[in-house]
């Protein structure tokens, strides 16, 4: 780990937007191993400017709830997507069924 590097940074909308505007995100991106951007912050940013530009500057991709479960399967942490997707549906996730079906199909489930 580099001197001054922290494990995780959690960013609110204001610093993310302002540091992006002055092209400073890439400068500080090497000092955190993980960047967490809460969902409510993503929604706030999306109202002002698509989040893609911020993520590109940090060399990150955005993973939602389903994306994290797909990632877990790719990493070998879980065997099947469907039971976890079913649990999310039972827990109240609001998502179109066709999106889940597409992810299951892509994973040969």
Secondary structure by P-SEA (a helix, b strand, c coil): cccccccbbbbcaaaaaaaaaacccccccccccbbbbcaaaaaaaaacccaaaaaaaacbbbbcaaaaaaaaaaacccccaaaaaaaaaaacccccaaaaaaaaaaacc
